[in-house]
Amino acid sequence: MTEIARSVIEQQWLDLTRIRLPKRAIEARWSLRLDHCFQRILLDDACGGCWYDHIVGRPAYANAPDAVLARAIATGEALLAGTADLIALNAQSLAWRGKGGKLTRSEH
């Protein structure tokens, strides 16, 4: 991917996780509202495990392979469209990290 194309995808990521998803979370009264929570969930899902086991360097989005970032963005767009399950994605992310805290349907 060219530097320009990579810059565009990174801007899409930041807009999605810092603006669009938190805004939707407030509107829909999701308990998850912070950008870093969405970033964790989406990157973990795209990597198939804890993102920090798959992406070297910080910030993760800037060091993620193009395909991983594209998958994470696609899942974020699916959350916005209502075709992905935030509760399930968060529960899986937490499970990969050895943490509980599964959200109920009314809390998402």
KOLZARO-639295 format. One record per residue: residue number from 1; x negated, y, z negated of N, C-alpha, C, CB in turn. Coordinates in pm, 1 decimal, padded with zeros to 6 digits. Glycine has a CB too. Layout:
BEGIN
NUM:X:Y:Z:X:Y:Z:X:Y:Z:X:Y:Z
...
***
This chain:
BEGIN
1:-00085.1:-00117.3:00000.0:00000.0:00000.0:00000.0:-00089.9:00123.9:00000.0:00097.0:-00000.3:-00122.9
2:-00051.6:00224.5:00075.2:-00131.1:00347.3:00080.3:-00116.2:00424.6:-00050.0:-00088.8:00435.1:00200.1
3:-00207.7:00517.6:-00072.0:-00200.1:00601.2:-00192.1:-00070.2:00680.0:-00196.5:-00318.9:00696.7:-00198.1
4:-00024.9:00727.6:-00081.4:00099.7:00804.5:-00076.8:00217.7:00715.6:-00112.6:00120.5:00867.0:00062.6
5:00223.8:00596.3:-00054.7:00333.6:00504.4:-00084.5:00330.7:00464.3:-00231.8:00325.5:00379.1:00005.4
6:00212.1:00439.9:-00285.6:00200.3:00403.5:-00427.1:00247.6:00518.9:-00515.1:00054.1:00365.4:-00462.0
7:00214.0:00638.6:-00478.5:00257.6:00755.9:-00553.0:00409.9:00765.5:-00554.8:00197.1:00882.9:-00492.7
8:00471.6:00734.4:-00442.9:00618.3:00738.8:-00432.4:00680.8:00634.0:-00524.3:00663.7:00715.5:-00285.6
9:00628.6:00511.1:-00522.6:00686.5:00405.2:-00605.6:00666.5:00437.2:-00754.3:00623.1:00268.0:-00570.9
10:00554.0:00495.5:-00789.4:00531.5:00533.2:-00929.0:00628.5:00644.0:-00970.5:00385.4:00579.1:-00950.1
11:00657.0:00737.5:-00882.0:00754.6:00842.8:-00910.9:00892.9:00783.7:-00927.8:00755.6:00948.2:-00799.7
12:00927.7:00684.8:-00845.2:01056.2:00616.4:-00859.5:01065.5:00550.9:-00997.8:01074.4:00510.2:-00747.4
13:00957.2:00486.5:-01039.1:00951.8:00420.1:-01169.5:00973.9:00520.0:-01282.5:00817.0:00348.7:-01187.9
14:00903.4:00629.7:-01277.5:00915.4:00729.2:-01383.7:01054.1:00792.1:-01386.6:00810.0:00837.2:-01366.5
15:01110.0:00820.7:-01271.2:01244.6:00876.0:-01264.9:01346.0:00775.6:-01320.5:01280.4:00914.2:-01120.0
16:01331.9:00651.0:-01282.5:01422.3:00545.9:-01327.7:01415.5:00527.4:-01478.9:01389.6:00415.0:-01257.7
17:01293.7:00512.5:-01532.4:01279.3:00475.9:-01673.6:01281.8:00595.1:-01768.7:01151.5:00400.8:-01692.9
18:01246.9:00711.0:-01721.7:01244.6:00828.6:-01810.1:01370.9:00914.5:-01800.4:01124.0:00913.8:-01777.8
19:01441.8:00904.9:-01687.7:01557.5:00993.0:-01669.0:01686.1:00913.1:-01646.6:01533.5:01087.3:-01550.5
20:01690.5:00833.5:-01541.2:01816.4:00771.2:-01500.4:01867.0:00665.9:-01599.3:01799.6:00708.2:-01364.9
21:01780.9:00574.3:-01643.5:01826.3:00472.6:-01738.4:01860.1:00532.5:-01875.3:01719.4:00365.0:-01754.1
22:01777.6:00620.3:-01932.4:01818.0:00681.4:-02059.4:01949.3:00760.1:-02049.1:01708.1:00773.2:-02108.9
23:01971.0:00827.6:-01937.4:02096.8:00900.1:-01918.3:02214.1:00802.4:-01915.7:02092.9:00982.9:-01787.7
24:02198.5:00693.0:-01841.2:02304.3:00591.2:-01834.2:02327.5:00529.2:-01971.8:02267.6:00481.1:-01731.4
25:02220.4:00508.9:-02047.0:02231.8:00450.5:-02180.5:02316.5:00538.6:-02272.3:02092.7:00429.5:-02241.4
26:02298.5:00668.0:-02263.4:02379.2:00760.3:-02343.9:02524.1:00754.9:-02300.1:02325.6:00904.1:-02332.7
27:02545.8:00760.4:-02168.7:02683.1:00756.5:-02115.5:02755.7:00628.3:-02154.7:02681.1:00769.8:-01963.1
28:02684.8:00516.1:-02148.1:02745.1:00385.2:-02175.0:02734.4:00343.7:-02322.1:02679.4:00279.9:-02088.0
29:02670.9:00428.9:-02401.5:02652.4:00402.9:-02544.9:02573.5:00275.3:-02572.4:02786.9:00394.1:-02613.4
30:02469.1:00254.0:-02490.5:02379.0:00142.4:-02516.5:02295.5:00177.1:-02639.1:02288.1:00111.9:-02392.4
31:02259.4:00078.7:-02718.3:02173.1:00106.3:-02833.2:02028.3:00127.2:-02788.2:02181.1:-00009.0:-02935.5
32:01991.3:00068.7:-02676.5:01857.7:00093.8:-02619.6:01865.9:00220.4:-02536.1:01807.1:-00028.2:-02532.7
33:01783.2:00318.6:-02569.8:01790.7:00445.6:-02498.2:01655.2:00503.5:-02461.1:01864.9:00544.5:-02580.5
34:01549.8:00451.6:-02519.4:01418.2:00511.5:-02501.9:01346.3:00455.7:-02379.2:01333.8:00489.0:-02626.2
35:01274.7:00543.8:-02312.3:01207.0:00504.8:-02188.2:01112.9:00387.0:-02206.8:01129.9:00621.7:-02132.8
36:01038.7:00384.7:-02316.8:00942.5:00275.1:-02334.3:01012.0:00140.7:-02355.0:00850.7:00304.2:-02452.7
37:01134.0:00140.4:-02406.8:01209.8:00015.0:-02419.3:01247.4:-00038.2:-02281.5:01337.3:00036.2:-02505.0
38:01296.9:00049.8:-02195.8:01330.8:00007.5:-02059.5:01205.3:-00038.9:-01986.2:01399.0:00122.8:-01981.6
39:01094.3:00031.3:-02004.4:00970.2:-00006.5:-01937.3:00924.8:-00144.4:-01983.1:00860.3:00097.6:-01964.0
40:00932.0:-00171.0:-02112.2:00893.8:-00303.0:-02165.2:00980.4:-00412.0:-02104.0:00906.0:-00306.0:-02319.2
41:01110.7:-00393.1:-02110.0:01205.0:-00494.5:-02061.3:01184.9:-00521.0:-01912.6:01349.9:-00450.4:-02087.7
42:01177.0:-00415.7:-01834.5:01165.1:-00431.6:-01688.7:01031.0:-00490.5:-01647.8:01184.5:-00297.7:-01619.6
43:00923.1:-00445.4:-01709.4:00791.5:-00500.6:-01674.5:00777.2:-00644.8:-01721.2:00680.0:-00415.2:-01735.4
44:00827.4:-00675.4:-01841.2:00822.7:-00814.7:-01886.8:00897.8:-00904.9:-01789.0:00882.8:-00827.9:-02029.1
45:01016.9:-00862.0:-01749.2:01096.0:-00942.2:-01655.5:01021.6:-00960.3:-01523.4:01233.0:-00876.3:-01630.5
46:00965.0:-00854.2:-01472.1:00893.6:-00860.8:-01344.1:00769.4:-00949.1:-01351.8:00853.9:-00721.0:-01299.2
47:00707.8:-00954.4:-01470.1:00586.8:-01036.3:-01487.6:00618.7:-01180.0:-01528.1:00496.2:-00973.3:-01592.2
48:00740.0:-01203.7:-01578.1:00775.1:-01336.1:-01627.3:00712.1:-01366.2:-01761.8:00733.9:-01440.6:-01527.7
49:00686.5:-01263.9:-01837.9:00625.4:-01275.8:-01970.8:00585.1:-01137.8:-02017.5:00502.3:-01371.6:-01969.2
50:00517.3:-01131.5:-02129.9:00472.8:-01001.4:-02181.5:00383.9:-00933.5:-02077.8:00396.5:-01017.8:-02316.6
51:00420.5:-00813.9:-02040.1:00346.1:-00745.9:-01934.1:00199.9:-00730.2:-01969.2:00406.6:-00610.1:-01906.1
52:00167.2:-00712.7:-02096.3:00026.5:-00691.0:-02131.7:-00058.6:-00816.2:-02114.3:00016.2:-00642.7:-02274.7
53:00004.4:-00931.6:-02091.9:-00069.5:-01053.2:-02058.0:-00096.2:-01062.0:-01907.8:00007.6:-01177.1:-02104.8
54:-00035.8:-00973.5:-01829.4:-00044.6:-00979.3:-01683.6:-00100.3:-00852.7:-01619.0:00090.3:-01007.1:-01627.2
55:-00093.1:-00741.0:-01689.4:-00136.5:-00612.9:-01633.5:-00251.7:-00559.8:-01717.4:-00018.9:-00510.1:-01628.9
56:-00363.7:-00538.2:-01652.1:-00481.3:-00486.9:-01720.9:-00485.7:-00336.1:-01704.8:-00611.2:-00552.0:-01666.7
57:-00496.9:-00266.5:-01815.7:-00508.7:-00120.9:-01812.5:-00379.5:-00051.9:-01851.1:-00551.2:-00075.3:-01675.6
58:-00395.4:00067.6:-01896.8:-00282.9:00150.4:-01938.9:-00291.4:00284.4:-01867.9:-00281.4:00169.3:-02093.2
59:-00182.2:00344.5:-01830.3:-00045.9:00297.2:-01847.7:-00015.8:00179.6:-01755.6:00052.4:00410.2:-01822.2
60:00071.9:00093.7:-01801.8:00101.4:-00031.1:-01730.5:00151.7:-00005.8:-01589.5:00203.8:-00112.3:-01807.1
61:00242.7:00090.5:-01572.3:00299.9:00112.8:-01439.1:00193.3:00151.7:-01337.9:00407.0:00220.8:-01445.0
62:00093.5:00224.6:-01381.5:-00011.8:00269.5:-01290.5:-00107.8:00157.1:-01253.7:-00088.8:00384.0:-01352.7
63:-00110.7:00052.4:-01335.1:-00201.3:-00059.3:-01312.2:-00131.3:-00187.0:-01267.8:-00278.7:-00086.5:-01436.0
64:00000.6:-00182.9:-01261.8:00076.8:-00300.2:-01217.8:00059.3:-00320.8:-01068.0:00226.7:-00284.6:-01252.6
65:00049.4:-00446.0:-01024.5:00047.5:-00471.4:-00880.7:00175.3:-00416.6:-00815.9:00032.9:-00623.4:-00852.5
66:00165.1:-00379.8:-00689.9:00279.1:-00322.6:-00618.2:00403.7:-00410.3:-00628.4:00243.2:-00301.5:-00472.2
67:00387.1:-00541.1:-00610.0:00501.9:-00632.0:-00612.1:00568.5:-00634.9:-00749.0:00458.7:-00773.0:-00572.7
68:00490.4:-00630.0:-00854.7:00545.9:-00630.1:-00990.6:00625.8:-00503.1:-01014.8:00433.5:-00643.4:-01095.9
69:00569.1:-00389.6:-00978.3:00639.4:-00263.2:-00998.7:00766.6:-00258.0:-00914.7:00548.0:-00144.7:-00964.0
70:00761.3:-00309.4:-00793.8:00880.4:-00312.2:-00707.8:00989.4:-00400.4:-00768.8:00843.8:-00363.0:-00566.5
71:00951.6:-00517.0:-00825.0:01050.5:-00604.2:-00890.5:01111.0:-00536.1:-01012.3:00986.1:-00737.7:-00931.7
72:01027.7:-00468.2:-01089.1:01076.2:-00398.4:-01208.5:01174.7:-00287.8:-01170.6:00958.0:-00339.3:-01288.0
73:01144.1:-00214.8:-01065.8:01234.2:-00109.1:-01018.9:01365.1:-00169.2:-00970.8:01168.6:-00027.2:-00906.0
74:01357.7:-00278.2:-00897.5:01479.6:-00342.3:-00846.9:01569.7:-00387.4:-00962.5:01443.6:-00463.0:-00757.1
75:01511.2:-00440.8:-01067.0:01590.5:-00482.9:-01182.6:01649.8:-00361.6:-01253.8:01504.3:-00565.5:-01280.3
76:01573.2:-00253.7:-01263.4:01626.3:-00131.1:-01322.7:01743.6:-00075.6:-01243.9:01517.4:-00026.5:-01332.4
77:01733.9:-00081.6:-01113.4:01845.3:-00036.9:-01028.1:01966.6:-00128.1:-01048.1:01802.9:-00035.5:-00878.2
78:01941.3:-00257.1:-01068.5:02050.6:-00350.8:-01094.6:02117.6:-00320.1:-01228.7:01998.6:-00495.9:-01093.0
79:02041.0:-00278.6:-01327.4:02100.6:-00236.0:-01454.2:02194.0:-00118.1:-01431.9:01991.3:-00198.6:-01556.0
80:02147.7:-00021.7:-01354.7:02231.1:00095.3:-01325.9:02357.9:00056.6:-01250.4:02152.0:00198.2:-01245.2
81:02347.0:-00040.0:-01163.0:02461.8:-00084.1:-01082.4:02554.3:-00177.6:-01159.3:02413.3:-00153.5:-00956.2
82:02510.9:-00221.8:-01275.8:02592.1:-00313.3:-01354.4:02582.4:-00457.9:-01311.0:02732.9:-00271.0:-01348.8
83:02480.8:-00490.6:-01233.5:02464.7:-00628.6:-01185.2:02353.6:-00704.4:-01256.5:02437.0:-00628.0:-01037.2
84:02288.3:-00640.4:-01352.0:02188.9:-00707.8:-01436.3:02235.2:-00691.6:-01580.5:02042.8:-00648.6:-01414.9
85:02197.6:-00785.2:-01664.3:02242.4:-00790.6:-01802.5:02132.7:-00741.2:-01896.4:02284.3:-00933.1:-01839.7
86:02151.1:-00621.3:-01949.4:02052.1:-00562.6:-02039.7:02032.1:-00647.2:-02164.3:02093.7:-00422.2:-02079.2
87:02139.9:-00702.2:-02216.5:02129.8:-00785.2:-02337.4:02040.6:-00905.8:-02312.0:02269.6:-00831.5:-02383.9
88:02063.6:-00974.5:-02202.9:01984.2:-01093.7:-02170.2:01839.1:-01058.1:-02141.4:02044.4:-01166.4:-02050.0
89:01818.3:-00951.2:-02066.8:01681.1:-00909.4:-02035.7:01604.9:-00871.1:-02161.6:01681.9:-00792.0:-01937.8
90:01669.3:-00797.4:-02251.4:01604.3:-00757.4:-02375.5:01576.0:-00878.8:-02463.5:01691.0:-00656.2:-02451.1
91:01673.7:-00969.5:-02473.4:01654.4:-01089.5:-02554.8:01536.9:-01172.2:-02503.4:01782.1:-01174.5:-02556.1
92:01525.4:-01185.7:-02371.1:01414.2:-01261.9:-02313.8:01281.9:-01192.3:-02340.4:01434.0:-01281.4:-02163.2
93:01278.3:-01061.1:-02324.2:01156.8:-00984.5:-02351.4:01113.0:-01002.3:-02496.5:01179.0:-00835.5:-02320.4
94:01207.9:-00992.0:-02587.7:01175.8:-01008.8:-02729.6:01131.2:-01151.9:-02759.7:01297.0:-00972.2:-02816.4
95:01193.2:-01249.9:-02694.9:01154.8:-01390.2:-02715.3:01011.0:-01413.3:-02670.7:01250.0:-01484.4:-02638.7
96:00972.8:-01356.0:-02555.5:00835.0:-01370.6:-02509.3:00736.8:-01310.4:-02609.6:00817.5:-01304.4:-02372.1
97:00782.9:-01215.5:-02686.4:00698.5:-01148.9:-02785.0:00710.8:-01210.7:-02924.1:00733.4:-01002.2:-02791.5
98:00791.4:-01317.8:-02935.2:00808.9:-01384.1:-03063.1:00891.4:-01303.9:-03161.4:00676.5:-01413.7:-03122.7
99:00979.0:-01220.1:-03109.6:01062.5:-01135.4:-03194.2:01208.6:-01169.7:-03174.6:01038.1:-00987.2:-03164.0
100:01286.8:-01147.5:-03278.3:01431.4:-01167.2:-03270.4:01497.3:-01037.4:-03232.6:01488.2:-01219.7:-03403.2
101:01612.0:-01013.3:-03292.4:01679.4:-00885.9:-03269.8:01768.5:-00883.7:-03148.2:01579.4:-00778.8:-03257.4
102:01823.0:-00999.2:-03111.0:01911.2:-01005.4:-02995.0:02030.0:-00911.3:-03016.1:01959.9:-01151.1:-02970.4
103:02060.2:-00830.9:-02916.7:02171.8:-00737.2:-02923.9:02303.0:-00809.7:-02898.3:02153.2:-00622.6:-02823.0
104:02407.2:-00761.1:-02959.1:02540.0:-00814.5:-02930.6:02597.9:-00738.9:-02812.0:02633.6:-00803.4:-03055.1
105:02703.0:-00790.2:-02754.4:02767.5:-00725.7:-02639.5:02809.5:-00582.3:-02670.9:02889.4:-00806.4:-02595.4
106:02858.0:-00555.6:-02791.2:02904.3:-00420.9:-02823.8:02789.4:-00324.0:-02845.9:02991.7:-00424.6:-02946.6
107:02668.7:-00373.1:-02866.6:02555.0:-00286.1:-02895.5:02474.7:-00247.5:-02772.4:02464.9:-00352.7:-02993.6
108:02488.6:-00318.0:-02665.0:02399.5:-00293.7:-02551.6:02423.4:-00155.6:-02496.5:02419.6:-00399.0:-02442.0
***
